[in-house]
Amino acid sequence: MRAAIEARADEVLQSVINAANMGDMTACKMLLDRITPTLKPQAPTITLDSFKPDDSLLQQCVALLAAIVSGQLNPDTGKTLMDMVKTKAEMGEIAELSAQVAELKEQFANAVLR
């Protein structure tokens, strides 16, 4: 099937071009999508002097909110960064709970062996 289509590719392309020239918007869109693909948004690199990864979670949130309010960060980027801080907090809680469970298991094992 591919070989049959490729054999007539020039004719098919010319037909699409002709349709676009006659005002067929679907044909126009198809050609434009191939020539100029849709641009994907790219996040700019940002530097926040007031945001320090080693600060407390509260300090990080305050720094992000201040950057949003001052216009240094757009709200969408600020939300993304806030979500990252939240994920960091959740991962810290999981690590802490895991350590506590391991400690309790060890204490239980030691108590049973006595």
SERO-4910 file (N, C-alpha, C, O; in steps of 0.05 Angstrom, whole numbers):
BEGIN
 pado doro    nc1    nc2    nc3   cac1   cac2   cac3    cc1    cc2    cc3    oc1    oc2    oc3
  Met    A     17    -24      0      0      0      0     18     25      0     12     45    -14
  Arg    A     39     24     16     57     47     18     69     52     -9     72     75    -18
  Ala    A     77     31    -23     90     35    -49     70     47    -69     78     64    -85
  Ala    A     45     39    -68     25     50    -86     21     80    -81     18     96    -99
  Ile    A     20     87    -55     16    115    -48     41    132    -56     38    153    -68
  Glu    A     65    121    -50     89    135    -57     92    139    -87    103    160    -96
  Ala    A     82    120   -103     84    122   -132     67    146   -142     74    158   -163
  Arg    A     46    153   -128     29    175   -137     31    199   -118     14    217   -119
  Ala    A     52    201   -102     54    222    -82     54    250    -95     41    268    -85
  Asp    A     67    253   -118     68    279   -131     40    287   -140     32    311   -137
  Glu    A     24    269   -150     -3    275   -159    -21    282   -135    -36    302   -136
  Val    A    -18    267   -114    -34    272    -89    -27    300    -78    -45    315    -71
  Leu    A     -1    305    -76      7    331    -66     -4    354    -84    -13    374    -73
  Gln    A     -2    351   -109    -12    371   -128    -42    375   -124    -53    397   -125
  Ser    A    -57    353   -119    -86    355   -115    -92    370    -89   -110    386    -89
  Val    A    -76    366    -68    -80    380    -43    -74    410    -47    -88    427    -37
  Ile    A    -52    415    -61    -45    443    -67    -67    457    -83    -75    480    -77
  Asn    A    -78    443   -103    -99    454   -119   -124    460   -102   -137    481   -104
  Ala    A   -131    441    -84   -154    444    -67   -150    468    -49   -168    484    -44
  Ala    A   -126    471    -38   -120    494    -21   -122    520    -36   -133    540    -26
  Asn    A   -112    520    -61   -114    544    -78   -143    551    -84   -150    575    -89
  Met    A   -161    531    -84   -189    536    -89   -205    544    -64   -229    548    -65
  Gly    A   -191    545    -42   -204    554    -17   -211    532      2   -225    538     22
  Asp    A   -203    508     -2   -208    486     16   -191    489     41   -167    484     41
  Met    A   -204    498     63   -189    504     87   -177    479    100   -156    481    113
  Thr    A   -189    456     96   -177    431    107   -151    425     93   -131    418    105
  Ala    A   -150    429     66   -126    425     51   -105    446     59    -81    440     61
  Cys    A   -114    471     63    -96    492     72    -83    484     99    -58    486    102
  Lys    A    -99    475    118    -89    468    144    -69    445    142    -49    445    155
  Met    A    -76    425    125    -58    402    122    -31    411    112    -10    403    122
  Leu    A    -31    428     92     -5    438     81     10    455    101     34    452    105
  Leu    A     -4    473    114      9    491    134     20    475    157     42    481    167
  Asp    A      6    454    166     15    438    188     41    423    181     58    419    198
  Arg    A     44    417    155     68    403    147     92    422    143    115    415    148
  Ile    A     85    447    135    106    466    130    115    480    156    139    483    161
  Thr    A     95    488    172    101    502    197     86    488    220     64    496    226
  Pro    A     99    468    233     85    454    254     78    474    277     91    494    281
  Thr    A     58    466    293     50    482    315     73    485    335     86    466    342
  Leu    A     77    510    344     98    515    363     90    505    390     68    508    399
  Lys    A    109    492    403    104    483    430    115    503    450    137    514    446
  Pro    A    100    509    471    110    529    490    136    519    503    139    496    509
  Gln    A    153    538    508    178    532    522    180    550    546    177    574    545
  Ala    A    185    537    568    187    552    593    213    568    594    234    556    588
  Pro    A    212    593    601    237    608    603    253    599    628    242    590    648
  Thr    A    279    602    626    296    597    649    292    621    668    293    644    660
  Ile    A    288    615    694    284    636    713    304    634    735    314    612    742
  Thr    A    310    656    747    328    657    771    313    673    792    305    696    789
  Leu    A    310    660    815    297    673    837    317    675    860    323    654    873
  Asp    A    327    698    865    347    702    886    336    695    914    350    686    932
  Ser    A    310    700    917    298    696    943    290    667    948    283    659    971
  Phe    A    291    650    928    283    622    930    308    604    934    326    604    917
  Lys    A    310    591    956    333    573    962    322    545    968    306    542    986
  Pro    A    331    525    953    321    498    956    325    487    984    310    469    993
  Asp    A    345    497    999    350    487   1026    333    501   1048    333    493   1071
  Asp    A    319    522   1040    301    536   1059    278    517   1067    274    497   1054
  Ser    A    265    525   1088    241    509   1097    220    510   1075    220    528   1058
  Leu    A    202    491   1075    181    491   1055    164    517   1057    156    527   1036
  Leu    A    159    526   1081    144    551   1084    159    575   1072    147    591   1058
  Gln    A    185    576   1076    201    598   1065    201    596   1034    200    617   1020
  Gln    A    202    572   1023    202    569    994    175    578    983    174    592    962
  Cys    A    153    571    996    126    580    987    124    610    988    113    622    970
  Val    A    133    622   1010    132    651   1013    148    664    990    139    684    979
  Ala    A    172    654    984    188    665    963    174    663    936    175    682    920
  Leu    A    162    640    931    147    637    905    123    656    903    119    669    883
  Leu    A    108    658    925     85    677    925     95    706    921     82    721    906
  Ala    A    116    713    933    127    741    930    135    745    901    131    767    890
  Ala    A    147    725    889    156    727    861    132    730    842    133    744    822
  Ile    A    110    716    848     86    718    832     74    745    835     67    758    815
  Val    A     71    754    859     58    780    865     74    803    853     63    822    842
  Ser    A    101    801    853    118    822    842    120    821    812    131    840    800
  Gly    A    109    800    800    110    798    771    136    785    760    140    783    736
  Gln    A    153    776    778    177    762    770    171    735    758    186    725    741
  Leu    A    149    723    768    140    697    757    111    700    748     95    714    761
  Asn    A    105    687    725     77    687    717     62    667    735     75    648    744
  Pro    A     36    670    738     21    652    756     23    622    749     24    605    766
  Asp    A     23    616    723     25    588    715     52    575    723     52    553    734
  Thr    A     73    590    718    100    580    726    101    578    757    112    559    768
  Gly    A     90    598    770     90    597    800     75    573    810     84    560    829
  Lys    A     52    567    798     36    544    807     52    518    802     52    500    819
  Thr    A     66    516    780     82    492    774    103    489    795    108    467    805
  Leu    A    117    511    802    138    510    822    126    503    850    138    489    865
  Met    A    102    515    856     89    508    882     82    479    883     86    466    904
  Asp    A     73    468    860     67    439    859     92    423    864     91    401    877
  Met    A    115    432    854    140    418    859    148    419    888    157    399    899
  Val    A    144    442    901    150    444    930    131    425    945    140    412    964
  Lys    A    106    424    937     87    406    950     96    377    947     94    361    966
  Thr    A    104    369    923    114    342    918    138    336    935    141    314    946
  Lys    A    156    356    938    180    353    954    171    347    983    183    330    997
  Ala    A    151    362    993    141    358   1020    130    330   1024    135    317   1043
  Glu    A    114    322   1004    101    295   1006    122    273   1005    120    254   1020
  Met    A    143    276    988    164    256    987    179    255   1013    188    234   1022
  Gly    A    184    279   1026    197    279   1052    181    265   1073    192    250   1089
  Glu    A    154    269   1072    137    255   1091    137    225   1087    138    210   1106
  Ile    A    137    216   1062    138    188   1056    165    176   1066    165    154   1078
  Ala    A    187    190   1061    213    180   1070    213    178   1101    224    159   1112
  Glu    A    202    198   1114    202    198   1143    184    175   1154    192    162   1173
  Leu    A    161    171   1142    143    149   1151    156    122   1146    154    104   1162
  Ser    A    170    120   1123    184     94   1117    205     88   1138    208     65   1147
  Ala    A    220    109   1146    240    105   1166    228     97   1193    238     80   1207
  Gln    A    205    110   1200    192    104   1225    181     75   1225    183     61   1245
  Val    A    170     66   1202    160     39   1200    183     19   1203    180     -1   1217
  Ala    A    205     25   1190    229      7   1192    238      5   1221    245    -16   1231
  Glu    A    238     28   1235    247     29   1263    227     13   1280    236     -2   1298
  Leu    A    201     16   1275    182      0   1290    184    -30   1285    182    -46   1304
  Lys    A    190    -37   1261    193    -66   1254    218    -77   1269    217    -99   1280
  Glu    A    239    -61   1270    263    -70   1284    257    -72   1314    266    -92   1327
  Gln    A    243    -53   1325    236    -54   1354    219    -78   1360    223    -92   1380
  Phe    A    200    -84   1342    182   -107   1346    197   -133   1344    194   -151   1361
  Ala    A    215   -134   1324    231   -159   1321    249   -163   1346    251   -186   1355
  Asn    A    261   -142   1356    277   -144   1380    261   -152   1405    270   -168   1421
  Ala    A    236   -142   1407    219   -148   1430    210   -177   1428    208   -191   1449
  Val    A    205   -188   1405    196   -216   1401    219   -235   1408    215   -256   1419
  Leu    A    244   -227   1401    267   -245   1405    274   -246   1435    289   -265   1442
  Arg    A    266   -228   1451    273   -228   1480    258   -249   1495    262   -251   1519
***
